[in-house]
Amino acid sequence: MPQANDYFRTIDGVLFSADTTALALYPPKHDGNIIVLPEQTTTLRSGSLRGIDKDKLVLSRQTTLLENEVFGGYFWGNDVTPLLDTIVAPMMSVPATQGNPFNLLNQAQTVLLVPCDSLAEIYRANSIWRDFNIQVDNTLMEQDQQDQEVTTEPEEHSVQFTWPTVDGATSYTLIIWANEERTEKICTLTFNTMGQLVEINFSKHAPARLPQEKESDSFSFRYNGLDENTDYWFTLTAFSSDEIELYSTSGSFKTLGNPTPTGMENIQSDHVPCTKIIRDGQIYLIRGGQMYDVQGRRL
């Protein structure tokens, strides 16, 4: 392909658009059994993989569109049936498609590897993709998302969580558990893309809304109202705008202080039920018409 043209470019004998964002044609007899698309390639054009016989196709993380009949059609008589063992799809969203990009390809005999379970379910519900042998490979998650860590700084009756932002996440859900088996939920906290707390849910209590500021490339939030010298567990999950789980991690922490909370046993020993409320970002208890703080002191 002449270098001085405005339409196409060749890389190692493979034809791309001039800006290499679209695969135009991969020669069926090209050397090697693995096709790895450049990271900047977003589009697979019609017929670009016509008649290939390869072990693996690795899409780029930027792939957003597969045009009609990527693997061939019947434009010039009967095309050679394409053979492909595995498609690696590291993208964190399902690419758009035109018509049937997988015409002639035996999808049932081709493994489609995707990064996480929630994304696999979306592929399985998609009429274009569902016929593949869809499997999950967590190593496809970007390394910086795999290595996210949540740090905790517990005090007597509270804990501060800090976690890095996750690329592509529009919401974060933080659940605090009372037991290691994660069957007794204390609360569910929901944060938006800016790290602001938008919902807090105590089992049967209505959610409340509070602002929370973002700190550089991480989020930080302090939760009050815990018992001192007590073990707790947590789960943090990041979701994309279409509810794809981008990242999830779990851990535990122990609050500081003495085993027996001062004053709290006086409230808990009474059979009158307590109601939790939030005021000015703090948790208070209402019992018998009286208000108490989380240490059991009457206000």
C-alpha positions in Angstrom: 0.0 0.0 0.0 1.6 3.3 -1.0 2.4 5.4 2.1 1.2 8.6 0.5 -2.6 8.0 0.6 -5.4 9.3 2.7 -7.5 6.2 3.1 -5.5 3.1 4.2 -2.4 2.0 6.0 -0.7 -1.3 6.3 0.8 -2.7 9.5 2.7 -6.0 9.2 0.8 -6.8 6.0 -2.6 -6.1 7.6 -4.8 -3.4 6.1 -6.3 -0.6 8.3 -7.9 2.7 7.8 -5.4 5.6 7.5 -5.8 6.4 11.3 -5.7 2.6 12.2 -8.9 2.9 14.1 -10.7 0.4 11.7 -9.6 -3.0 10.6 -10.1 -3.1 6.8 -8.7 -6.6 5.8 -6.8 -9.3 7.5 -5.2 -11.6 4.9 -6.5 -15.2 5.5 -3.1 -16.6 4.9 -1.2 -14.2 7.1 1.5 -15.9 9.3 0.7 -16.9 12.8 -2.4 -18.3 14.5 -3.2 -15.4 16.8 -4.6 -12.1 15.6 -4.0 -9.2 18.0 -5.6 -5.9 17.1 -3.9 -2.6 17.9 -5.2 -0.8 21.0 -6.5 2.1 19.0 -8.6 -0.1 16.7 -12.3 0.6 17.5 -14.1 -0.9 14.4 -14.1 -4.2 12.5 -15.3 -3.5 9.0 -17.5 -5.8 6.8 -15.4 -8.7 5.4 -12.3 -7.7 7.3 -11.9 -11.3 8.7 -13.3 -13.1 5.7 -12.2 -16.8 5.4 -9.7 -16.7 8.3 -8.5 -20.0 10.0 -6.9 -18.9 13.3 -6.7 -20.0 16.9 -7.4 -16.7 18.6 -8.7 -13.2 17.9 -7.8 -10.6 20.5 -9.9 -7.5 20.2 -8.7 -4.1 21.6 -10.1 -2.6 24.8 -11.4 0.2 22.6 -13.5 -2.0 20.3 -16.9 -0.3 19.9 -18.4 -1.5 16.6 -18.5 -4.7 14.5 -20.0 -4.1 11.0 -22.2 -6.5 9.1 -20.6 -9.8 8.0 -17.2 -9.2 9.5 -16.3 -12.9 8.8 -17.7 -12.9 5.3 -21.0 -13.4 3.4 -22.1 -14.4 -0.1 -20.9 -11.4 -2.0 -18.9 -13.4 -4.6 -20.5 -16.8 -4.5 -19.8 -19.1 -1.5 -17.2 -17.7 0.8 -14.8 -20.0 2.7 -16.2 -20.9 6.1 -14.1 -19.0 8.8 -12.6 -21.0 11.6 -11.8 -19.4 14.9 -11.3 -21.1 18.3 -11.4 -18.1 20.7 -12.3 -14.5 20.7 -10.8 -12.4 23.6 -13.1 -9.4 24.4 -11.4 -7.3 27.1 -13.8 -4.4 26.6 -15.9 -3.4 29.6 -19.0 -2.9 27.5 -20.7 -4.9 24.6 -19.7 -3.4 21.2 -22.4 -2.2 18.9 -23.1 -4.4 15.9 -24.6 -3.9 12.4 -26.7 -6.7 11.0 -25.0 -10.1 11.7 -21.2 -9.6 12.1 -20.8 -13.3 12.8 -22.4 -14.7 9.6 -20.7 -18.0 8.5 -18.9 -18.3 11.8 -19.9 -21.3 14.0 -20.4 -19.4 17.2 -21.2 -22.5 19.3 -17.7 -23.8 18.6 -16.0 -20.5 19.4 -15.1 -19.4 23.0 -15.8 -15.8 23.8 -13.7 -14.7 26.8 -15.0 -11.6 28.8 -13.7 -9.9 31.9 -16.4 -10.5 34.5 -19.6 -12.4 35.4 -21.9 -9.4 35.1 -20.7 -8.6 31.6 -21.0 -12.3 30.7 -24.7 -12.2 31.6 -25.2 -9.2 29.3 -23.6 -11.0 26.4 -25.7 -14.1 27.1 -28.9 -11.9 26.9 -27.8 -10.3 23.6 -29.3 -12.1 20.5 -26.2 -11.3 18.5 -23.6 -12.7 21.0 -25.5 -15.3 23.0 -24.6 -18.3 20.7 -20.9 -18.1 21.6 -19.4 -20.3 24.3 -19.2 -17.4 26.7 -16.6 -17.8 29.5 -15.1 -15.4 32.1 -11.5 -14.6 32.4 -10.9 -12.2 35.3 -7.3 -11.6 34.2 -8.8 -9.5 31.3 -9.6 -6.7 33.8 -7.1 -3.9 33.5 -4.3 -4.3 36.0 -5.0 -0.9 37.7 -8.6 -2.1 38.3 -7.4 -5.5 39.6 -5.1 -3.9 42.1 -7.6 -1.5 43.7 -7.4 -1.6 47.5 -9.8 -0.3 50.1 -8.1 1.0 53.3 -9.9 1.3 56.6 -9.1 3.6 59.6 -11.4 2.4 62.5 -12.0 4.3 65.7 -14.2 3.4 68.7 -17.6 3.9 67.0 -16.7 4.7 63.4 -14.5 3.7 60.5 -13.1 5.7 57.6 -13.0 4.0 54.2 -10.7 5.2 51.4 -10.7 3.6 47.9 -9.2 4.6 44.5 -11.5 5.6 41.7 -12.2 3.0 39.0 -12.1 4.0 35.4 -15.6 3.9 33.8 -17.4 3.6 37.2 -20.5 5.7 37.6 -21.5 4.3 41.0 -20.0 2.6 44.0 -21.8 0.4 46.5 -20.3 -0.2 50.0 -22.0 -2.8 52.2 -21.0 -3.2 55.9 -21.7 -6.6 57.4 -22.1 -7.8 61.0 -20.7 -11.3 60.3 -18.1 -13.0 58.2 -20.6 -15.0 56.2 -22.1 -11.7 55.0 -25.7 -12.6 55.8 -26.3 -9.9 58.4 -26.2 -6.5 56.6 -25.8 -3.4 58.7 -26.2 -0.9 55.9 -25.7 -0.3 52.2 -24.1 3.0 51.1 -24.3 4.1 47.5 -22.0 6.8 46.0 -22.1 8.5 42.6 -19.3 9.0 40.1 -18.0 11.9 42.1 -17.8 10.0 45.3 -20.8 11.7 46.8 -23.0 9.6 49.1 -26.5 9.6 47.5 -28.2 6.8 49.5 -27.8 5.0 52.8 -30.2 2.1 53.6 -30.6 0.5 57.0 -32.6 -2.6 56.2 -36.1 -1.4 57.0 -35.3 2.4 57.3 -35.8 4.9 54.5 -32.6 6.0 52.7 -31.1 9.4 53.5 -29.0 11.7 51.2 -25.7 13.4 52.2 -23.0 15.1 50.2 -19.4 13.8 50.2 -16.4 15.3 48.6 -13.9 13.7 46.2 -10.2 13.6 47.2 -7.9 13.7 44.2 -7.9 10.2 42.6 -9.6 8.4 45.5 -12.8 8.6 47.6 -13.0 8.8 51.4 -16.0 8.3 53.7 -16.4 7.9 57.4 -19.3 5.8 58.8 -20.4 6.3 62.4 -22.6 4.4 64.7 -20.6 1.1 65.1 -20.0 -0.7 68.4 -16.6 -0.4 69.8 -14.1 -3.3 70.0 -16.2 -5.2 67.4 -15.3 -7.1 64.2 -17.0 -6.0 61.0 -16.8 -6.9 57.3 -17.4 -4.9 54.1 -17.9 -5.3 50.4 -17.2 -2.5 47.9 -18.4 -2.8 44.3 -18.0 -0.4 41.4 -20.5 -0.4 38.5 -20.6 1.2 35.1 -23.6 3.2 33.8 -25.2 0.0 32.4 -24.8 -1.8 35.8 -21.8 -3.8 34.7 -19.7 -4.8 37.7 -16.3 -3.3 37.0 -14.6 -4.2 40.3 -15.4 -5.8 43.6 -13.4 -6.4 46.8 -14.1 -7.5 50.4 -12.3 -7.0 53.7 -12.7 -6.7 57.4 -11.8 -4.3 60.3 -12.2 -4.0 64.0 -13.3 -0.9 65.9 -11.2 0.3 68.8 -12.2 0.6 72.5 -13.6 -1.6 75.3 -15.8 -4.7 74.7 -18.8 -3.2 76.4 -20.2 0.1 75.1 -20.8 2.7 77.8 -24.5 3.5 78.2 -25.6 1.4 75.2 -26.6 -1.6 77.3 -29.2 0.6 79.1 -30.9 1.3 75.8 -30.6 -2.2 74.5 -31.8 -3.9 77.7 -35.1 -2.0 77.4 -37.7 -3.8 75.2 -38.8 -0.5 73.6 -37.5 -0.6 70.0 -34.9 1.9 68.8 -35.2 3.9 65.6 -32.1 5.1 63.7 -32.1 8.6 62.1 -29.5 10.7 60.4 -29.2 14.4 61.2 -26.4 16.6 59.9 -24.5 13.5 58.8 -24.6 11.8 62.2 -26.6 8.8 63.4 -28.9 9.1 66.4 -31.2 6.7 68.2 -34.8 7.4 69.1 -36.4 5.4 72.0 -39.4 6.2 74.0 -39.6 9.7 72.6 -36.0 10.5 73.7 -33.0 11.0 71.5 -29.6 9.3 72.2 -26.2 9.4 70.4 -24.6 6.2 69.4 -22.8 5.9 72.7 -26.1 5.8 74.5 -26.0 9.4 75.9 -29.3 11.1 76.1 -29.4 14.5 74.3 
